[in-house]
């Protein structure tokens, strides 16, 4: 299974190829489908990583407390 970085790089290559618009429709559709699948994989990995990110909050008594990093749902 490719890493997140490898999947993202492949997705960037696919986007570049599709933007050129110089390939047959059938090839473009295959690349588009591959891109959609890679995008889903990247999104899932990002969501997993987001769930693991935590903030350390210093409380008034000086103790540290961990909290989940707030997700920005506005985008």
SULZIWO-V832247 format. One record per residue. N is the residue number from 1. SS is DSSP state (h for helix, s for strand, l for the rest). PHI is phi as a letter, one per 40 degrees, with the letter a starting at -180 (NA if undefined). D_FIRST is the distance of its C-alpha to the first C-alpha in whole Angstrom. Layout:
N;SS;PHI;D_FIRST + N;SS;PHI;D_FIRST
This chain:
1;l;NA;0 + 2;l;c;4 + 3;l;c;7 + 4;h;d;9 + 5;h;c;12 + 6;h;c;10 + 7;h;c;9 + 8;h;c;13 + 9;h;c;14 + 10;h;c;13 + 11;h;c;15 + 12;h;c;18 + 13;h;c;18 + 14;h;c;18 + 15;h;c;21 + 16;h;d;23 + 17;h;c;23 + 18;h;c;24 + 19;h;c;27 + 20;h;c;28 + 21;l;g;29 + 22;l;b;30 + 23;l;b;28 + 24;l;d;29 + 25;h;d;28 + 26;h;c;26 + 27;h;c;24 + 28;h;c;24 + 29;h;c;23 + 30;h;c;20 + 31;h;c;19 + 32;h;c;20 + 33;h;c;18 + 34;h;c;15 + 35;h;c;16 + 36;h;c;16 + 37;h;c;13 + 38;h;c;11 + 39;h;c;14 + 40;h;c;14 + 41;h;c;10 + 42;h;c;12 + 43;h;c;15 + 44;h;c;14 + 45;h;c;12 + 46;h;c;16 + 47;h;c;17 + 48;h;c;16 + 49;h;c;17 + 50;h;d;20 + 51;h;c;21 + 52;h;c;21 + 53;l;c;23 + 54;s;b;26 + 55;s;b;30 + 56;s;c;32 + 57;s;b;36 + 58;s;c;39 + 59;l;c;42 + 60;l;d;45 + 61;l;c;46 + 62;l;g;43 + 63;l;c;41 + 64;s;c;37 + 65;s;b;35 + 66;s;c;32 + 67;s;b;31 + 68;s;c;28 + 69;l;c;28 + 70;l;c;29 + 71;l;c;27 + 72;l;c;28 + 73;l;c;28 + 74;l;c;31 + 75;l;c;28
